[in-house]
Amino acid sequence: MESITLSVQDMSCNHCVNAIETALQDIKVDGKADLESKTVQVNFDETKVDISAIKEAITDQGYNVQ
């Protein structure tokens, strides 16, 4: 299991948090968005999903990932 923290600077409300967390759940990734720090802590199985798929799931919701 791998764990990373991504910066998502354009989160501005709880709707953003829910959209990101739901998008990650849809690809079977455990993600916890933190509105205050504008980060997403992601835990995932690197044999099943890669970081580009995680970033794509977030950007598909309209957010920029760093």
Secondary structure, DSSP 8 states (H G I E B T S, - for coil): -EEEEEE-TT--SHHHHHHHHHHHHHTT-EEEEETTTTEEEEEE-TTT--HHHHHHHHHTTT----
